[in-house]
């Protein structure tokens, strides 16, 4: 019994390093250096040469050490006994094949993780770009209007400066968060509306109504502004008088409904079917953040345009 144990121990001590060497050379040297660099003939040449050398080394150990001590009749088969050589080759490269399978599965898993990480980074970068909604001309026009108010010493000047400051603060800092309270998003929209009202004066009638309790409702920052901008651009911006915009917020359990309606010229479609940073931007962000948890529809009738957006609480990733 002790002799059998010693025989198997010695065999394993020699065979395991030989098989390990075959696996290391085949995968980590030949495959990575030759096969992956389009030098496949060199890969096969090196792999076959290594197989033959290690096979002869394994056969030599059996023939000159193991057989004389434990299996003398094996010597009678001859050193180059083909069936035995084939069996040794299969035994050795079955283990090499198993190691290769584990290696490639692990490499595939790591590649998938890397791809997923890069995809997330790409989406995160895309979302950051999509948040940059404020057009420079809006800031420029607002500053000019506030400057004009200051020259006329109108009492509303300080309020407008405060609103512009809050508006920019939200853009630069608050918008970096994944979600913000809906109350802050509405306050941000109200600042935008007050700044836009300088330009339109009495020709615009606008109302913003919160019809339900919206505490503890969270939303992706700057998601709604492009829809409000759209109402100004294709509604009040196209009409000479009697322009109106109505914005309603209502909540039922975890579903928020936002309705933005405005009048517009008869021929206008309010940008719903146009490509651009406005509505296309909102659609893209909804696809990324609220996949399967939102619905946005557009309705155009004679002289009016309505967008209805429904989204669930929070942000879905």
C-alpha positions as CSV (number, residue, x, y, z in Angstrom):
1,X,0.0,0.0,0.0
2,X,2.8,2.4,0.9
3,X,4.5,1.5,-2.4
4,X,1.4,2.4,-4.4
5,X,1.2,5.7,-2.5
6,X,4.8,6.5,-3.2
7,X,4.4,5.5,-6.9
8,X,1.4,7.8,-7.4
9,X,3.0,10.6,-5.4
10,X,6.2,10.5,-7.5
11,X,4.1,10.4,-10.7
12,X,2.0,13.3,-9.7
13,X,5.1,15.3,-8.7
14,X,6.4,15.0,-12.2
15,X,3.2,14.9,-14.3
16,X,1.5,17.9,-12.7
17,X,4.4,20.3,-13.4
18,X,4.7,19.0,-17.0
19,X,1.0,19.5,-17.6
20,X,1.0,22.9,-15.9
21,X,3.9,23.9,-18.1
22,X,2.0,22.8,-21.2
23,X,-1.1,24.9,-20.2
24,X,1.0,28.0,-19.3
25,X,3.0,27.9,-22.6
26,X,-0.1,27.2,-24.8
27,X,-2.4,29.9,-23.3
28,X,-0.2,32.6,-21.8
29,X,2.7,32.5,-24.2
30,X,1.7,31.1,-27.6
31,X,-1.9,32.1,-27.7
32,X,-1.3,35.7,-26.4
33,X,1.9,36.3,-28.3
34,X,1.1,34.6,-31.6
35,X,-2.5,33.7,-32.1
36,X,-3.9,37.1,-30.9
37,X,-1.4,38.9,-33.1
38,X,-2.4,37.1,-36.3
39,X,0.7,34.8,-36.2
40,X,-1.3,31.6,-36.2
41,X,1.2,29.4,-38.1
42,X,3.7,30.2,-35.4
43,X,1.1,29.4,-32.7
44,X,0.5,25.9,-34.1
45,X,4.1,25.3,-34.7
46,X,5.1,26.2,-31.2
47,X,2.1,24.4,-29.6
48,X,2.8,21.1,-31.5
49,X,6.5,21.3,-30.8
50,X,5.9,21.9,-27.1
51,X,3.4,19.0,-27.1
52,X,5.9,16.6,-28.6
53,X,8.7,17.7,-26.3
54,X,6.6,17.4,-23.2
55,X,5.1,14.1,-24.4
56,X,8.5,12.6,-24.9
57,X,9.5,13.9,-21.4
58,X,6.5,12.3,-19.9
59,X,7.1,9.1,-21.8
60,X,10.7,9.1,-20.7
61,X,9.7,9.3,-17.0
62,X,7.4,6.4,-17.3
63,X,9.6,4.3,-19.5
64,X,12.9,4.8,-17.6
65,X,11.7,5.2,-14.0
66,X,8.1,4.0,-13.4
67,X,8.1,0.9,-15.5
68,X,11.4,-0.7,-14.2
69,X,10.2,-0.2,-10.6
70,X,6.5,-0.9,-10.8
71,X,5.5,-2.2,-14.3
72,X,8.4,-4.1,-15.9
73,X,6.3,-5.6,-18.7
74,X,5.7,-2.0,-19.9
75,X,9.3,-1.9,-21.2
76,X,8.5,-4.7,-23.6
77,X,6.1,-2.4,-25.5
78,X,9.0,-0.1,-26.6
79,X,9.6,3.6,-26.1
80,X,7.6,4.7,-29.1
81,X,4.6,2.5,-28.4
82,X,1.9,4.5,-30.3
83,X,-1.2,3.6,-28.3
84,X,0.6,4.6,-25.0
85,X,1.8,7.8,-26.6
86,X,-1.7,8.7,-27.7
87,X,-3.1,8.0,-24.2
88,X,-0.4,10.1,-22.5
89,X,-1.1,12.9,-25.0
90,X,-4.9,12.8,-24.4
91,X,-4.5,12.7,-20.6
92,X,-2.2,15.7,-20.6
93,X,-4.1,17.8,-23.1
94,X,-7.5,17.1,-21.6
95,X,-6.2,19.0,-18.5
96,X,-4.8,21.7,-20.8
97,X,-8.1,22.0,-22.5
98,X,-10.0,22.2,-19.2
99,X,-7.6,25.0,-18.1
100,X,-8.1,26.8,-21.4
101,X,-11.9,26.6,-21.0
102,X,-11.7,28.1,-17.5
103,X,-9.3,30.8,-18.8
104,X,-11.5,31.8,-21.7
105,X,-14.7,31.9,-19.6
106,X,-12.9,34.1,-17.1
107,X,-11.6,36.4,-19.9
108,X,-15.0,36.6,-21.4
109,X,-16.5,37.5,-18.0
110,X,-13.9,40.2,-17.5
111,X,-14.5,41.5,-21.0
112,X,-18.2,41.7,-20.3
113,X,-17.6,43.6,-17.1
114,X,-15.3,46.0,-18.9
115,X,-17.9,46.5,-21.7
116,X,-20.6,47.1,-19.1
117,X,-18.5,49.6,-17.3
118,X,-17.6,51.5,-20.4
119,X,-21.2,51.5,-21.5
120,X,-22.2,53.0,-18.1
121,X,-19.5,55.6,-18.4
122,X,-20.7,56.4,-21.9
123,X,-24.3,56.8,-20.7
124,X,-23.2,58.9,-17.7
125,X,-21.3,61.2,-20.0
126,X,-24.3,61.4,-22.4
127,X,-26.6,62.3,-19.6
128,X,-24.3,65.0,-18.4
129,X,-24.3,66.5,-21.9
130,X,-28.0,66.2,-22.1
131,X,-28.4,68.2,-18.9
132,X,-26.7,71.2,-20.5
133,X,-30.0,72.7,-21.6
134,X,-29.4,76.4,-21.1
135,X,-28.7,78.2,-24.4
136,X,-26.1,81.0,-24.2
137,X,-28.5,83.4,-26.0
138,X,-31.0,83.0,-23.2
139,X,-28.5,84.1,-20.6
140,X,-27.3,86.9,-22.8
141,X,-30.8,88.2,-23.4
142,X,-31.7,87.9,-19.7
143,X,-28.7,89.9,-18.7
144,X,-29.5,92.5,-21.2
145,X,-33.1,92.7,-19.9
146,X,-31.9,93.0,-16.3
147,X,-29.4,95.7,-17.3
148,X,-32.2,97.6,-19.0
149,X,-34.3,97.3,-15.8
150,X,-31.4,98.5,-13.7
151,X,-31.1,101.6,-15.9
152,X,-34.7,102.3,-15.4
153,X,-34.3,101.6,-11.7
154,X,-37.3,99.3,-11.6
155,X,-37.9,97.6,-8.3
156,X,-38.1,94.2,-9.8
157,X,-34.4,94.3,-10.8
158,X,-33.1,92.7,-7.6
159,X,-35.7,89.9,-7.7
160,X,-34.6,89.1,-11.3
161,X,-31.0,89.1,-10.3
162,X,-31.8,86.7,-7.5
163,X,-33.8,84.4,-9.8
164,X,-31.0,84.3,-12.4
165,X,-28.5,83.5,-9.6
166,X,-30.7,80.6,-8.4
167,X,-31.3,79.5,-12.0
168,X,-27.5,79.3,-12.7
169,X,-26.8,77.7,-9.3
170,X,-29.2,74.9,-10.1
171,X,-27.6,74.4,-13.5
172,X,-24.1,74.3,-12.2
173,X,-24.5,72.4,-9.0
174,X,-27.8,70.8,-8.3
175,X,-28.1,69.3,-11.7
176,X,-25.1,67.0,-11.0
177,X,-27.3,64.9,-8.6
178,X,-29.0,61.8,-10.0
179,X,-32.4,62.9,-8.5
180,X,-33.7,66.1,-6.9
181,X,-37.0,66.8,-5.1
182,X,-39.7,67.7,-7.5
183,X,-40.3,70.9,-5.5
184,X,-36.8,72.1,-6.4
185,X,-37.3,71.2,-10.1
186,X,-40.5,73.3,-10.0
187,X,-38.8,76.2,-8.3
188,X,-36.2,76.0,-11.0
189,X,-38.8,76.2,-13.7
190,X,-40.5,79.1,-12.0
191,X,-37.2,81.0,-12.1
192,X,-37.0,80.3,-15.8
193,X,-40.5,81.5,-16.3
194,X,-40.0,84.7,-14.4
195,X,-36.9,85.4,-16.5
196,X,-38.7,84.7,-19.7
197,X,-41.6,86.9,-18.8
198,X,-39.3,89.9,-19.0
199,X,-39.2,89.4,-22.8
200,X,-42.9,88.8,-23.3
201,X,-44.5,91.2,-20.9
202,X,-48.3,91.4,-21.0
203,X,-48.7,89.5,-24.2
204,X,-48.2,86.2,-22.3
205,X,-50.5,84.6,-19.8
206,X,-48.8,81.7,-18.1
207,X,-49.9,79.6,-15.1
208,X,-48.1,76.8,-13.2
209,X,-50.4,74.7,-11.1
210,X,-49.5,71.9,-8.6
211,X,-52.8,70.0,-8.3
212,X,-51.6,67.2,-5.9
213,X,-49.3,66.7,-3.0
214,X,-45.8,66.2,-4.4
215,X,-43.7,65.9,-1.3
216,X,-41.1,63.2,-1.4
217,X,-41.4,62.8,-5.1
218,X,-38.0,62.8,-6.9
219,X,-37.1,63.4,-10.5
220,X,-34.0,63.6,-12.7
221,X,-32.9,67.3,-12.6
222,X,-33.5,69.5,-15.7
223,X,-35.7,66.8,-17.3
224,X,-38.8,69.1,-17.7
225,X,-37.1,72.4,-18.7
226,X,-36.8,71.5,-22.4
227,X,-40.6,70.9,-22.6
228,X,-41.2,74.3,-21.0
229,X,-38.7,75.9,-23.3
230,X,-40.4,74.3,-26.2
231,X,-43.7,75.9,-25.2
232,X,-42.1,79.3,-25.2
233,X,-40.2,78.9,-28.4
234,X,-43.0,77.5,-30.6
235,X,-45.8,79.1,-28.8
236,X,-45.3,82.6,-27.3
237,X,-42.2,83.1,-29.4
238,X,-44.3,82.7,-32.6
239,X,-47.3,84.8,-31.6
240,X,-47.6,88.5,-31.5
241,X,-50.3,88.6,-28.8
242,X,-52.6,86.6,-26.6
243,X,-50.1,83.9,-26.0
244,X,-50.8,81.5,-23.1
245,X,-49.0,78.5,-21.5
246,X,-50.5,76.2,-18.8
247,X,-48.4,73.8,-16.8
248,X,-50.0,71.3,-14.4
249,X,-48.5,68.8,-12.0
250,X,-50.5,66.0,-10.5
251,X,-49.6,62.9,-8.7
252,X,-51.4,59.6,-8.2
253,X,-49.4,57.3,-5.8
254,X,-46.0,56.9,-7.4
255,X,-46.9,58.2,-10.8
256,X,-46.4,61.9,-11.7
257,X,-48.3,63.5,-14.6
258,X,-47.0,66.7,-16.1
259,X,-49.2,68.5,-18.7
260,X,-47.8,71.4,-20.6
261,X,-50.2,73.1,-23.0
262,X,-49.8,76.3,-25.1
263,X,-51.4,78.0,-28.0
264,X,-49.4,78.4,-31.2
265,X,-49.9,79.4,-34.8
266,X,-52.2,77.2,-36.8
267,X,-49.4,75.8,-39.0
268,X,-47.0,75.1,-36.1
269,X,-46.4,71.6,-34.7
270,X,-44.4,72.9,-31.7
271,X,-41.3,70.9,-32.6
272,X,-42.9,67.6,-31.7
273,X,-41.7,66.0,-34.9
274,X,-38.5,67.9,-35.2
275,X,-35.1,66.8,-34.3
276,X,-33.2,69.0,-31.9
277,X,-32.0,69.4,-28.3
278,X,-35.5,70.0,-27.0
279,X,-38.0,67.2,-27.2
280,X,-35.4,64.7,-28.6
281,X,-33.3,65.4,-25.6
282,X,-36.2,64.6,-23.2
283,X,-37.0,61.4,-25.1
284,X,-33.4,60.2,-24.9
285,X,-33.1,60.9,-21.2
286,X,-36.4,59.2,-20.5
287,X,-35.2,56.1,-22.5
288,X,-32.1,55.9,-20.4
289,X,-33.4,56.8,-17.0
290,X,-37.0,55.7,-17.0
291,X,-37.1,52.7,-19.4
292,X,-40.4,51.0,-19.1
293,X,-41.5,53.5,-16.4
294,X,-42.6,56.5,-18.4
295,X,-45.0,57.6,-21.1
296,X,-44.9,60.8,-23.2
297,X,-47.5,61.8,-25.7
298,X,-48.0,64.8,-27.9
299,X,-51.3,66.3,-29.2
300,X,-51.7,69.0,-31.8
301,X,-55.0,70.5,-32.5
302,X,-56.0,73.7,-34.2
303,X,-53.9,76.4,-32.6
304,X,-52.9,74.4,-29.5
305,X,-50.2,71.9,-28.5
306,X,-50.2,69.6,-25.5
307,X,-47.6,67.3,-24.1
308,X,-48.4,64.8,-21.4
309,X,-45.6,63.2,-19.5
310,X,-46.0,60.4,-17.0
311,X,-43.1,59.1,-14.9
312,X,-42.6,57.0,-11.8
313,X,-41.0,58.3,-8.6
314,X,-37.3,58.4,-8.5
315,X,-34.8,57.3,-11.1
316,X,-34.6,53.9,-12.7
317,X,-31.2,52.6,-13.8
